[in-house]
Amino acid sequence: MVGSSHEALHRIFQKDPTLLTKALQKVLHVPFPETREIAALNVDLTEIEPVERRVDTLLRAETDEGTYLLVVESQGKVDERKRGSWPYYLSYLYEKYRCEPVLIVITQSSTTAKWASRPIRFGFRDWHSLTVRPLVLGPDNVPVITDERQAEKDVPLAVLSAMTHGRGPQAPAILESLAAALRTIDPESAAVFVQFVDSCLADPQAKQMWRDLMTAIQYFWRHPLAEQVREEGREQGLEQGLEQGRAEGREEGRAEAKAEMVLHILEWRELPVPDAVRERIQSCTDLNQLETWAQRAIHVKEPAELFTTE
């Protein structure tokens, strides 16, 4: 199970290596050649000497223009030590594989992205013996995917969007569209992507909303993450509804989880929810109606507007 955003941010490219080349081409607009074949390599860069160095993810891409090593580093914050380790990684990999290495940094922080994108230059003024220019994927260039149809066209890219933009006012729309898109792919891949997103959501409200969405559409009941969600559900008084839902075709459990999701979206947007509105949402058992309210909750100016067009 993926337990941290650091792991999820780079391991998504192990799950779907083609996403990395698409990100280079479509997000960063780098003319990286089309790959014929791409494979994950051993990430251990340890030398015989007792100095251990590991990259986060290492992929080999075979293209019509040659073979490239794609080095993916997940970076949570500014770390000046990388000015030494990143050039070392690239030099070592070139020496070992005799293939051109390309450094890609992925981050959830705009500040870290700006820092990481600065060239690393070794040498003296006007003559650089070595220059390293990382390619950076982050919240300033990864697209914000809030449209369900757009998410369905490229689910891995939609996952990356949720992982890098999982906070702020657009989070509910991003997570909602991704949840719908996950229905269109195989359950095993969907379960893995669910973990990646869950690991990257640092905001408690966004994480709870995501888990409510996943509970409602039952992607991962047999996955270890489901146990974690159910355990937290017990603490929040939701377990009875979930158990009852499973015993009765899970219909009632899905409705309860969907109602909680509607309320979480409103609370996420810091909209005060009157008791009458809360009671009406929680008492509703019509999944289609709850879905409509969830979509409206992303845009309404006050909770009562959920019901104005009925």
Secondary structure in CASP SS format (residue, H / E / C, confidence):
PFRMAT SS
TARGET T0000
AUTHOR 0000-0000-0000
METHOD secondary structure of the structure
MODEL  1
M C 1.00
V C 1.00
G C 1.00
S C 1.00
S H 1.00
H H 1.00
E H 1.00
A H 1.00
L H 1.00
H H 1.00
R H 1.00
I H 1.00
F H 1.00
Q H 1.00
K H 1.00
D C 1.00
P H 1.00
T H 1.00
L H 1.00
L H 1.00
T H 1.00
K H 1.00
A H 1.00
L H 1.00
Q H 1.00
K H 1.00
V H 1.00
L C 1.00
H C 1.00
V C 1.00
P C 1.00
F C 1.00
P C 1.00
E C 1.00
T E 1.00
R E 1.00
E E 1.00
I E 1.00
A E 1.00
A E 1.00
L C 1.00
N C 1.00
V C 1.00
D E 1.00
L C 1.00
T C 1.00
E C 1.00
I C 1.00
E C 1.00
P C 1.00
V C 1.00
E C 1.00
R C 1.00
R E 1.00
V C 1.00
D C 1.00
T E 1.00
L E 1.00
L E 1.00
R E 1.00
A E 1.00
E E 1.00
T E 1.00
D C 1.00
E C 1.00
G E 1.00
T E 1.00
Y E 1.00
L E 1.00
L E 1.00
V E 1.00
V E 1.00
E E 1.00
S E 1.00
Q C 1.00
G C 1.00
K C 1.00
V C 1.00
D C 1.00
E C 1.00
R C 1.00
K H 1.00
R H 1.00
G H 1.00
S H 1.00
W H 1.00
P H 1.00
Y H 1.00
Y H 1.00
L H 1.00
S H 1.00
Y H 1.00
L H 1.00
Y H 1.00
E H 1.00
K H 1.00
Y H 1.00
R C 1.00
C C 1.00
E E 1.00
P E 1.00
V E 1.00
L E 1.00
I E 1.00
V E 1.00
I E 1.00
T C 1.00
Q C 1.00
S C 1.00
S H 1.00
T H 1.00
T H 1.00
A H 1.00
K H 1.00
W H 1.00
A H 1.00
S C 1.00
R C 1.00
P C 1.00
I E 1.00
R E 1.00
F E 1.00
G E 1.00
F E 1.00
R C 1.00
D C 1.00
W E 1.00
H E 1.00
S E 1.00
L E 1.00
T E 1.00
V E 1.00
R C 1.00
P C 1.00
L E 1.00
V E 1.00
L E 1.00
G C 1.00
P C 1.00
D C 1.00
N C 1.00
V C 1.00
P C 1.00
V C 1.00
I C 1.00
T C 1.00
D C 1.00
E H 1.00
R H 1.00
Q H 1.00
A H 1.00
E H 1.00
K H 1.00
D C 1.00
V H 1.00
P H 1.00
L H 1.00
A H 1.00
V H 1.00
L H 1.00
S H 1.00
A H 1.00
M H 1.00
T H 1.00
H C 1.00
G C 1.00
R C 1.00
G C 1.00
P C 1.00
Q C 1.00
A H 1.00
P H 1.00
A H 1.00
I H 1.00
L H 1.00
E H 1.00
S H 1.00
L H 1.00
A H 1.00
A H 1.00
A H 1.00
L H 1.00
R C 1.00
T C 1.00
I C 1.00
D C 1.00
P H 1.00
E H 1.00
S H 1.00
A H 1.00
A H 1.00
V H 1.00
F H 1.00
V H 1.00
Q H 1.00
F H 1.00
V H 1.00
D H 1.00
S H 1.00
C H 1.00
L C 1.00
A C 1.00
D C 1.00
P H 1.00
Q H 1.00
A H 1.00
K H 1.00
Q H 1.00
M H 1.00
W H 1.00
R H 1.00
D H 1.00
L H 1.00
M H 1.00
T H 1.00
A H 1.00
I H 1.00
Q C 1.00
Y C 1.00
F C 1.00
W C 1.00
R C 1.00
H C 1.00
P H 1.00
L H 1.00
A H 1.00
E H 1.00
Q H 1.00
V H 1.00
R H 1.00
E H 1.00
E H 1.00
G H 1.00
R H 1.00
E H 1.00
Q C 1.00
G C 1.00
L C 1.00
E H 1.00
Q H 1.00
G H 1.00
L H 1.00
E H 1.00
Q H 1.00
G H 1.00
R H 1.00
A H 1.00
E C 1.00
G C 1.00
R C 1.00
E H 1.00
E H 1.00
G H 1.00
R H 1.00
A H 1.00
E H 1.00
A H 1.00
K H 1.00
A H 1.00
E H 1.00
M H 1.00
V H 1.00
L H 1.00
H H 1.00
I H 1.00
L H 1.00
E H 1.00
W H 1.00
R C 1.00
E C 1.00
L C 1.00
P C 1.00
V C 1.00
P C 1.00
D H 1.00
A H 1.00
V H 1.00
R H 1.00
E H 1.00
R H 1.00
I H 1.00
Q H 1.00
S H 1.00
C C 1.00
T C 1.00
D C 1.00
L H 1.00
N H 1.00
Q H 1.00
L H 1.00
E H 1.00
T H 1.00
W H 1.00
A H 1.00
Q H 1.00
R H 1.00
A H 1.00
I C 1.00
H C 1.00
V C 1.00
K C 1.00
E C 1.00
P H 1.00
A H 1.00
E H 1.00
L H 1.00
F H 1.00
T C 1.00
T C 1.00
E C 1.00
END
